[in-house]
Amino acid sequence: MSTYLHKVKLPAGDVQVYAGPELFSTLDYKIFEMANNNLQIPGIQFMSYTPDVHVGVGTCIGTTAVWNNGDGYVSPSIVGSDIGCGMRVHLTNLHSSDLKDVKLRRRLVKAIGKLLPMESHQRGHFSDIRLEHVVKKGLHGLPGKYVPDSYTPKKSTSLTHVESGKFAFDESVLDAMPEQAIHRAHRQLGTLGGGNHFVEIQAIEIAEEQRAVAEAWGLVDGQIAVMIHSGSRAWGGAVNQLCTTAIKKTMGRLGLGTADPKLVFAPLDHPDGMQYVNLMYSALNYAVVNRHLIAYAVREAFREVMGSGCELRTLYDLMHNYAWEEHHDKRGSVFVHRKGATRALPAGHPDNPKPYMATGHPALIPGSMGTASYLMVGRPEGEANYYSICHGAGRIRSRSATKRLVTVEEFAGALKVGTDDEIVVNQLSLESIIDESPQAYKNVDDIIESVTGAGLADVVAKCKPLAAVKGAK
């Protein structure tokens, strides 16, 4: 067995852990307690952890869990409360030399902050968009003015360069959503949110061994890219709360449960399981639209500062908190959960979007604020892990511990504050976002080494951070 793959035998079954020897040796024993609880859900076929694994609510972030599609289970805990949370990358026609001036980067960050609402109490700028259309149709429910490239098919990437622009579901389940949640979710369309959500301006550095793939994707050394991390905001939160409450009651009636009362699950063919799956898909629609609208606001900010000729075309948009049906040659139709895990398909896989069929799609892996992010592509060997890889660096300490142990001076040093290479942030006080400092996360290079060492994916490009926009809460 590879030094990057560890099969851990637990009382309830086996969990596969993809991590280098040093990373594996530092894993918290609590993740194995959580794995053992997850493995007690009836009929589970497979479970694994990515190298960025860390403790979550009910289930660890960094989990892939699989059931048969016909008689399997679905778990809101193995999706996460921020349903559809994921990544989006846009490529600009700018070079890093265009943003060499730290004052210009500050102007750009300020412009983004003006056009992009950050917090839950701020209203988005998209009151003319109907929430009903968004949750039912995804990107295809947007008015044409918010998809400016849809009228030029040869240049259009907004609707084609995405993991999925629309998730179909039984729309009758929307009747169960509370009116208050509907209004709140409508106000939050196109807002970033706090925590680990961000917009980051980056400079691309192509990996020489994958230059052909990089060029096929349209990447250029030194090119400015924009990486976005956000999810389904209030809509996903309301779906999670509504369905978790219902499923907990069903578990009691069916005699289901584990040692962890926060781990909730239901049979896929049970009415509560079916309701969750359908409402989850509505949240996936909301999430992809939310990231699209964030990118729309960022595009307007770039044009305001850099001129009307500045463009941001979509490289890719994908999720890392979701569950859905997949077909795997050796296993047939299965229901795959990913919580803090990214799908990375190789060239030729039929689930690739058409533009990426020949290369495999970009897998978007953020680092921590102040460290590099990565664009990766899946390898055929990834089938052993249902083509799941990491979704980021992964926290190494809690928010409270980070605030207690990391100083503002250490944080400022990581951001190179006061130098020409400063990673500009939008917060006046670094103390307000210190829980998101690089010191709160694992070394992303070690995470990437574990993924490549295990043969799951290859690095196509490294993305150096130049500026970051974050909410303070």
VEXLO-660647 format. One record per residue (C-alpha): residue number from 1; x, y, z; residue in three letters. Coordinates in steps of 0.1 Angstrom, whole numbers, plus 5000, padded with zeros to 4 digits. Example, Ala and Ser with C-alpha at 12.3 -4.5 7.8 and 13.67 -1.06 7.14 Angstrom:
<recs>
REC,1,5123,4955,5078,ALA
REC,2,5137,4989,5071,SER
</recs>
This chain:
<recs>
REC,1,5000,5000,5000,MET
REC,2,5012,5035,4992,SER
REC,3,5028,5056,5020,THR
REC,4,5001,5082,5011,TYR
REC,5,4972,5058,5017,LEU
REC,6,4964,5044,5051,HIS
REC,7,4935,5019,5057,LYS
REC,8,4924,5023,5093,VAL
REC,9,4904,4995,5108,LYS
REC,10,4878,5007,5132,LEU
REC,11,4851,4987,5152,PRO
REC,12,4824,4997,5127,ALA
REC,13,4845,4993,5095,GLY
REC,14,4874,5007,5076,ASP
REC,15,4882,5043,5066,VAL
REC,16,4908,5051,5040,GLN
REC,17,4930,5081,5048,VAL
REC,18,4950,5098,5021,TYR
REC,19,4979,5116,5038,ALA
REC,20,5017,5116,5038,GLY
REC,21,5033,5098,5068,PRO
REC,22,5040,5131,5087,GLU
REC,23,5005,5145,5081,LEU
REC,24,4990,5112,5091,PHE
REC,25,5009,5111,5123,SER
REC,26,4995,5144,5134,THR
REC,27,4958,5136,5129,LEU
REC,28,4935,5141,5158,ASP
REC,29,4921,5108,5173,TYR
REC,30,4887,5125,5173,LYS
REC,31,4884,5121,5135,ILE
REC,32,4885,5084,5139,PHE
REC,33,4858,5085,5166,GLU
REC,34,4837,5104,5141,MET
REC,35,4846,5080,5113,ALA
REC,36,4834,5051,5135,ASN
REC,37,4801,5068,5140,ASN
REC,38,4797,5075,5103,ASN
REC,39,4805,5038,5095,LEU
REC,40,4775,5028,5117,GLN
REC,41,4751,5043,5092,ILE
REC,42,4734,5012,5076,PRO
REC,43,4746,5001,5042,GLY
REC,44,4777,5023,5039,ILE
REC,45,4799,5010,5010,GLN
REC,46,4830,5033,5013,PHE
REC,47,4844,5060,5034,MET
REC,48,4876,5080,5031,SER
REC,49,4894,5111,5044,TYR
REC,50,4915,5136,5024,THR
REC,51,4947,5150,5039,PRO
REC,52,4931,5183,5049,ASP
REC,53,4907,5163,5072,VAL
REC,54,4896,5180,5105,HIS
REC,55,4868,5177,5130,VAL
REC,56,4834,5190,5120,GLY
REC,57,4798,5188,5132,VAL
REC,58,4786,5152,5130,GLY
REC,59,4812,5144,5103,THR
REC,60,4847,5155,5095,CYS
REC,61,4855,5181,5068,ILE
REC,62,4874,5161,5042,GLY
REC,63,4850,5131,5040,THR
REC,64,4838,5111,5011,THR
REC,65,4811,5085,5019,ALA
REC,66,4792,5063,4995,VAL
REC,67,4760,5042,4995,TRP
REC,68,4742,5023,4968,ASN
REC,69,4718,5045,4951,ASN
REC,70,4687,5023,4954,GLY
REC,71,4687,5013,4991,ASP
REC,72,4712,5038,5005,GLY
REC,73,4711,5067,5030,TYR
REC,74,4715,5104,5028,VAL
REC,75,4730,5125,5057,SER
REC,76,4728,5163,5061,PRO
REC,77,4758,5159,5084,SER
REC,78,4779,5144,5056,ILE
REC,79,4770,5174,5034,VAL
REC,80,4774,5202,5059,GLY
REC,81,4753,5232,5068,SER
REC,82,4767,5253,5040,ASP
REC,83,4752,5232,5012,ILE
REC,84,4769,5237,4978,GLY
REC,85,4798,5256,4993,CYS
REC,86,4825,5256,4966,GLY
REC,87,4851,5274,4945,MET
REC,88,4851,5295,4914,ARG
REC,89,4880,5308,4894,VAL
REC,90,4880,5335,4867,HIS
REC,91,4908,5344,4844,LEU
REC,92,4916,5380,4835,THR
REC,93,4934,5395,4806,ASN
REC,94,4958,5412,4831,LEU
REC,95,4994,5403,4840,HIS
REC,96,5009,5404,4875,SER
REC,97,5030,5433,4864,SER
REC,98,4998,5453,4859,ASP
REC,99,4992,5450,4897,LEU
REC,100,5027,5455,4909,LYS
REC,101,5019,5488,4926,ASP
REC,102,5006,5480,4961,VAL
REC,103,4985,5512,4960,LYS
REC,104,4967,5499,4929,LEU
REC,105,4959,5466,4947,ARG
REC,106,4944,5486,4975,ARG
REC,107,4922,5506,4951,ARG
REC,108,4910,5473,4936,LEU
REC,109,4902,5458,4970,VAL
REC,110,4884,5489,4980,LYS
REC,111,4863,5489,4948,ALA
REC,112,4854,5452,4953,ILE
REC,113,4844,5460,4989,GLY
REC,114,4821,5488,4976,LYS
REC,115,4803,5466,4951,LEU
REC,116,4803,5433,4970,LEU
REC,117,4783,5430,5002,PRO
REC,118,4802,5410,5028,MET
REC,119,4780,5403,5058,GLU
REC,120,4747,5387,5065,SER
REC,121,4730,5420,5075,HIS
REC,122,4740,5437,5042,GLN
REC,123,4716,5434,5013,ARG
REC,124,4728,5422,4979,GLY
REC,125,4725,5444,4948,HIS
REC,126,4702,5420,4929,PHE
REC,127,4666,5427,4940,SER
REC,128,4655,5424,4904,ASP
REC,129,4663,5387,4904,ILE
REC,130,4635,5363,4914,ARG
REC,131,4646,5339,4941,LEU
REC,132,4621,5313,4928,GLU
REC,133,4639,5313,4894,HIS
REC,134,4673,5309,4910,VAL
REC,135,4665,5279,4932,VAL
REC,136,4646,5262,4904,LYS
REC,137,4668,5269,4875,LYS
REC,138,4702,5278,4888,GLY
REC,139,4723,5299,4864,LEU
REC,140,4696,5295,4838,HIS
REC,141,4672,5314,4860,GLY
REC,142,4692,5346,4858,LEU
REC,143,4682,5376,4837,PRO
REC,144,4704,5380,4806,GLY
REC,145,4721,5411,4818,LYS
REC,146,4738,5391,4846,TYR
REC,147,4752,5366,4821,VAL
REC,148,4768,5391,4798,PRO
REC,149,4787,5365,4777,ASP
REC,150,4757,5344,4770,SER
REC,151,4750,5363,4738,TYR
REC,152,4785,5355,4724,THR
REC,153,4786,5317,4723,PRO
REC,154,4821,5314,4711,LYS
REC,155,4833,5334,4741,LYS
REC,156,4807,5323,4766,SER
REC,157,4820,5305,4797,THR
REC,158,4795,5314,4823,SER
REC,159,4771,5286,4815,LEU
REC,160,4795,5260,4801,THR
REC,161,4825,5261,4824,HIS
REC,162,4808,5249,4855,VAL
REC,163,4804,5215,4873,GLU
REC,164,4766,5221,4869,SER
REC,165,4746,5252,4862,GLY
REC,166,4712,5237,4870,LYS
REC,167,4702,5208,4893,PHE
REC,168,4667,5194,4886,ALA
REC,169,4645,5183,4915,PHE
REC,170,4609,5179,4926,ASP
REC,171,4599,5216,4930,GLU
REC,172,4569,5208,4952,SER
REC,173,4593,5206,4982,VAL
REC,174,4598,5243,4980,LEU
REC,175,4564,5247,4997,ASP
REC,176,4579,5235,5029,ALA
REC,177,4604,5264,5031,MET
REC,178,4595,5291,5057,PRO
REC,179,4586,5326,5044,GLU
REC,180,4612,5342,5066,GLN
REC,181,4640,5320,5051,ALA
REC,182,4628,5329,5016,ILE
REC,183,4630,5367,5022,HIS
REC,184,4664,5364,5040,ARG
REC,185,4679,5343,5012,ALA
REC,186,4667,5367,4986,HIS
REC,187,4684,5396,5004,ARG
REC,188,4717,5376,5006,GLN
REC,189,4720,5368,4968,LEU
REC,190,4754,5379,4957,GLY
REC,191,4769,5383,4991,THR
REC,192,4802,5368,5003,LEU
REC,193,4796,5360,5040,GLY
REC,194,4822,5356,5067,GLY
REC,195,4843,5328,5081,GLY
REC,196,4866,5312,5055,ASN
REC,197,4847,5327,5025,HIS
REC,198,4868,5350,5004,PHE
REC,199,4876,5366,4971,VAL
REC,200,4913,5364,4963,GLU
REC,201,4933,5380,4935,ILE
REC,202,4961,5358,4924,GLN
REC,203,4990,5354,4899,ALA
REC,204,4993,5321,4880,ILE
REC,205,5025,5301,4879,GLU
REC,206,5022,5271,4855,ILE
REC,207,5036,5237,4865,ALA
REC,208,5060,5229,4836,GLU
REC,209,5051,5191,4835,GLU
REC,210,5014,5201,4829,GLN
REC,211,5020,5230,4806,ARG
REC,212,5000,5214,4777,ALA
REC,213,4969,5211,4800,VAL
REC,214,4974,5247,4813,ALA
REC,215,4976,5261,4778,GLU
REC,216,4945,5242,4768,ALA
REC,217,4927,5258,4798,TRP
REC,218,4939,5292,4786,GLY
REC,219,4964,5298,4815,LEU
REC,220,4994,5320,4810,VAL
REC,221,5024,5325,4834,ASP
REC,222,5019,5357,4854,GLY
REC,223,4982,5359,4845,GLN
REC,224,4959,5375,4871,ILE
REC,225,4931,5352,4883,ALA
REC,226,4903,5357,4908,VAL
REC,227,4894,5328,4932,MET
REC,228,4860,5329,4949,ILE
REC,229,4849,5307,4979,HIS
REC,230,4813,5309,4990,SER
REC,231,4781,5288,4993,GLY
REC,232,4743,5288,4996,SER
REC,233,4741,5314,5024,ARG
REC,234,4707,5317,5042,ALA
REC,235,4690,5294,5018,TRP
REC,236,4712,5264,5025,GLY
REC,237,4712,5271,5062,GLY
REC,238,4674,5271,5062,ALA
REC,239,4673,5238,5042,VAL
REC,240,4697,5222,5066,ASN
REC,241,4678,5233,5097,GLN
REC,242,4644,5223,5084,LEU
REC,243,4655,5189,5072,CYS
REC,244,4678,5181,5101,THR
REC,245,4649,5187,5125,THR
REC,246,4626,5164,5105,ALA
REC,247,4652,5137,5101,ILE
REC,248,4660,5136,5138,LYS
REC,249,4624,5128,5146,LYS
REC,250,4624,5101,5119,THR
REC,251,4655,5086,5133,MET
REC,252,4638,5083,5167,GLY
REC,253,4608,5066,5151,ARG
REC,254,4629,5042,5131,LEU
REC,255,4653,5034,5159,GLY
REC,256,4683,5048,5141,LEU
REC,257,4713,5066,5157,GLY
REC,258,4749,5065,5168,THR
REC,259,4769,5077,5198,ALA
REC,260,4769,5112,5182,ASP
REC,261,4735,5129,5184,PRO
REC,262,4746,5155,5159,LYS
REC,263,4751,5128,5131,LEU
REC,264,4717,5127,5113,VAL
REC,265,4707,5105,5084,PHE
REC,266,4677,5089,5067,ALA
REC,267,4670,5063,5041,PRO
REC,268,4670,5077,5006,LEU
REC,269,4636,5063,4999,ASP
REC,270,4620,5077,5030,HIS
REC,271,4599,5109,5025,PRO
REC,272,4622,5129,5048,ASP
REC,273,4653,5116,5029,GLY
REC,274,4637,5125,4996,MET
REC,275,4627,5159,5008,GLN
REC,276,4662,5166,5019,TYR
REC,277,4678,5155,4986,VAL
REC,278,4654,5177,4966,ASN
REC,279,4658,5208,4988,LEU
REC,280,4696,5202,4988,MET
REC,281,4695,5204,4950,TYR
REC,282,4677,5238,4953,SER
REC,283,4705,5250,4976,ALA
REC,284,4731,5238,4951,LEU
REC,285,4714,5260,4925,ASN
REC,286,4715,5289,4949,TYR
REC,287,4752,5284,4956,ALA
REC,288,4764,5283,4920,VAL
REC,289,4743,5315,4913,VAL
REC,290,4757,5332,4944,ASN
REC,291,4793,5326,4933,ARG
REC,292,4784,5338,4898,HIS
REC,293,4769,5370,4912,LEU
REC,294,4799,5376,4934,ILE
REC,295,4821,5372,4903,ALA
REC,296,4798,5397,4885,TYR
REC,297,4804,5423,4912,ALA
REC,298,4841,5416,4911,VAL
REC,299,4842,5420,4873,ARG
REC,300,4825,5455,4877,GLU
REC,301,4851,5465,4903,ALA
REC,302,4880,5454,4880,PHE
REC,303,4865,5474,4851,ARG
REC,304,4861,5505,4874,GLU
REC,305,4898,5504,4884,VAL
REC,306,4915,5488,4855,MET
REC,307,4894,5500,4826,GLY
REC,308,4864,5488,4805,SER
REC,309,4886,5464,4785,GLY
REC,310,4893,5442,4816,CYS
REC,311,4875,5409,4813,GLU
REC,312,4870,5380,4837,LEU
REC,313,4861,5347,4820,ARG
REC,314,4850,5317,4839,THR
REC,315,4877,5290,4843,LEU
REC,316,4855,5267,4864,TYR
REC,317,4830,5265,4892,ASP
REC,318,4826,5234,4915,LEU
REC,319,4813,5223,4949,MET
REC,320,4828,5206,4979,HIS
REC,321,4797,5202,5001,ASN
REC,322,4771,5181,4985,TYR
REC,323,4756,5146,4978,ALA
REC,324,4744,5132,4945,TRP
REC,325,4741,5102,4922,GLU
REC,326,4772,5091,4902,GLU
REC,327,4779,5061,4880,HIS
REC,328,4812,5043,4886,HIS
REC,329,4822,5015,4862,ASP
REC,330,4832,4991,4889,LYS
REC,331,4803,4999,4913,ARG
REC,332,4774,5010,4892,GLY
REC,333,4750,5037,4904,SER
REC,334,4760,5051,4938,VAL
REC,335,4751,5080,4960,PHE
REC,336,4782,5099,4969,VAL
REC,337,4786,5124,4998,HIS
REC,338,4814,5149,4998,ARG
REC,339,4820,5172,5028,LYS
REC,340,4850,5194,5023,GLY
REC,341,4861,5172,4994,ALA
REC,342,4865,5182,4957,THR
REC,343,4857,5161,4927,ARG
REC,344,4887,5158,4903,ALA
REC,345,4879,5140,4871,LEU
REC,346,4906,5129,4846,PRO
REC,347,4906,5134,4808,ALA
REC,348,4880,5114,4790,GLY
REC,349,4857,5109,4819,HIS
REC,350,4821,5113,4807,PRO
REC,351,4811,5136,4835,ASP
REC,352,4835,5162,4824,ASN
REC,353,4818,5193,4809,PRO
REC,354,4823,5194,4771,LYS
REC,355,4851,5221,4772,PRO
REC,356,4872,5199,4795,TYR
REC,357,4865,5164,4781,MET
REC,358,4900,5162,4765,ALA
REC,359,4919,5174,4796,THR
REC,360,4899,5168,4827,GLY
REC,361,4883,5198,4844,HIS
REC,362,4902,5222,4868,PRO
REC,363,4900,5212,4904,ALA
REC,364,4902,5244,4925,LEU
REC,365,4921,5241,4957,ILE
REC,366,4925,5272,4979,PRO
REC,367,4954,5276,5003,GLY
REC,368,4951,5298,5034,SER
REC,369,4952,5336,5033,MET
REC,370,4989,5344,5026,GLY
REC,371,4998,5310,5010,THR
REC,372,4995,5297,4975,ALA
REC,373,4964,5280,4960,SER
REC,374,4964,5253,4934,TYR
REC,375,4947,5244,4901,LEU
REC,376,4948,5206,4897,MET
REC,377,4935,5179,4874,VAL
REC,378,4924,5144,4883,GLY
REC,379,4942,5112,4873,ARG
REC,380,4925,5079,4863,PRO
REC,381,4939,5063,4895,GLU
REC,382,4916,5087,4914,GLY
REC,383,4887,5063,4908,GLU
REC,384,4898,5043,4939,ALA
REC,385,4887,5073,4959,ASN
REC,386,4856,5081,4938,TYR
REC,387,4877,5109,4922,TYR
REC,388,4877,5129,4955,SER
REC,389,4907,5151,4965,ILE
REC,390,4912,5178,4992,CYS
REC,391,4893,5210,4992,HIS
REC,392,4919,5233,5008,GLY
REC,393,4946,5234,5035,ALA
REC,394,4923,5223,5064,GLY
REC,395,4923,5239,5098,ARG
REC,396,4949,5229,5123,ILE
REC,397,4934,5248,5152,ARG
REC,398,4900,5262,5161,SER
REC,399,4890,5298,5157,ARG
REC,400,4892,5304,5195,SER
REC,401,4926,5287,5197,ALA
REC,402,4939,5308,5168,THR
REC,403,4928,5340,5184,LYS
REC,404,4945,5330,5216,ARG
REC,405,4978,5317,5202,LEU
REC,406,4985,5339,5171,VAL
REC,407,4995,5375,5174,THR
REC,408,4986,5403,5150,VAL
REC,409,5023,5408,5143,GLU
REC,410,5027,5371,5132,GLU
REC,411,4996,5375,5110,PHE
REC,412,5010,5407,5095,ALA
REC,413,5043,5390,5089,GLY
REC,414,5026,5362,5069,ALA
REC,415,5009,5389,5048,LEU
REC,416,5042,5408,5042,LYS
REC,417,5026,5439,5055,VAL
REC,418,5046,5471,5047,GLY
REC,419,5065,5456,5018,THR
REC,420,5060,5459,4980,ASP
REC,421,5048,5423,4981,ASP
REC,422,5021,5429,5007,GLU
REC,423,4991,5407,5003,ILE
REC,424,4965,5434,5006,VAL
REC,425,4933,5427,5026,VAL
REC,426,4901,5447,5029,ASN
REC,427,4900,5448,5067,GLN
REC,428,4912,5479,5086,LEU
REC,429,4921,5457,5115,SER
REC,430,4938,5423,5110,LEU
REC,431,4926,5414,5145,GLU
REC,432,4890,5411,5131,SER
REC,433,4901,5382,5108,ILE
REC,434,4930,5367,5128,ILE
REC,435,4910,5334,5131,ASP
REC,436,4915,5330,5093,GLU
REC,437,4953,5337,5094,SER
REC,438,4976,5312,5077,PRO
REC,439,4987,5300,5112,GLN
REC,440,4952,5285,5116,ALA
REC,441,4957,5261,5087,TYR
REC,442,4979,5231,5078,LYS
REC,443,5007,5237,5053,ASN
REC,444,4989,5235,5019,VAL
REC,445,5020,5223,5002,ASP
REC,446,5020,5192,5024,ASP
REC,447,4983,5187,5015,ILE
REC,448,4990,5189,4978,ILE
REC,449,5020,5166,4981,GLU
REC,450,4998,5140,4997,SER
REC,451,4973,5142,4968,VAL
REC,452,4999,5140,4941,THR
REC,453,5018,5113,4960,GLY
REC,454,4987,5092,4962,ALA
REC,455,4983,5095,4924,GLY
REC,456,4948,5112,4928,LEU
REC,457,4956,5144,4908,ALA
REC,458,4984,5165,4894,ASP
REC,459,4992,5202,4898,VAL
REC,460,4986,5223,4867,VAL
REC,461,4993,5257,4883,ALA
REC,462,5002,5274,4915,LYS
REC,463,4984,5306,4923,CYS
REC,464,5003,5333,4943,LYS
REC,465,4980,5356,4964,PRO
REC,466,4982,5393,4958,LEU
REC,467,4951,5406,4976,ALA
REC,468,4922,5391,4996,ALA
REC,469,4887,5403,5003,VAL
REC,470,4870,5388,5034,LYS
REC,471,4840,5394,5056,GLY
REC,472,4848,5402,5092,ALA
REC,473,4824,5378,5108,LYS
</recs>
